[in-house]
Amino acid sequence: MPGRGIPYPAGDPDLPPPAEQAWRRRLVQRALEAVTTAIERPTIFDVREEAHA
């Protein structure tokens, strides 16, 4: 599951605090979805909001 990048894997310092908190929440939600999903082939769980909609 890709994060923001190597220096900031679980956050985005370019976002204002409320937006970064929302981004981190989506990251955790997607991570929980990833560990509870049975997969049969390589799968990418995208954190971007538009990808999850």
C-alpha positions in Angstrom: 0.0 0.0 0.0 1.7 3.2 -1.1 2.0 6.1 1.3 2.9 9.7 0.8 6.6 9.0 0.2 9.8 7.9 1.9 10.3 11.0 4.1 6.6 11.1 5.1 5.1 7.5 4.8 2.1 8.3 7.0 1.5 12.0 6.5 1.6 14.9 4.2 3.3 18.0 5.6 1.9 20.1 2.7 -1.6 19.7 4.0 -3.2 21.8 6.8 -3.6 19.8 10.0 -7.3 18.9 9.5 -6.7 17.7 6.0 -3.6 15.7 7.0 -5.6 14.1 9.8 -8.3 13.0 7.3 -5.5 11.7 5.0 -4.0 9.7 7.9 -7.5 8.3 8.8 -8.0 7.1 5.2 -4.5 5.5 5.3 -5.4 3.6 8.5 -8.8 2.6 7.1 -7.2 1.3 3.8 -4.6 -0.5 5.8 -7.3 -2.3 7.9 -9.1 -3.1 4.7 -5.9 -4.5 3.2 -5.1 -6.8 6.1 -8.7 -8.2 6.2 -9.0 -8.8 2.4 -8.2 -12.2 1.0 -6.1 -11.7 -2.1 -5.1 -14.1 -4.8 -2.7 -11.9 -6.8 -0.7 -8.7 -6.2 -3.0 -6.0 -5.1 -2.5 -2.2 -4.5 -4.8 -0.5 -2.0 -4.7 3.1 -2.9 -5.1 5.8 -0.2 -6.1 8.6 -2.5 -9.7 9.7 -1.8 -10.8 9.6 -5.5 -9.4 6.1 -5.9 -11.5 4.8 -3.0 -14.7 6.4 -4.0 
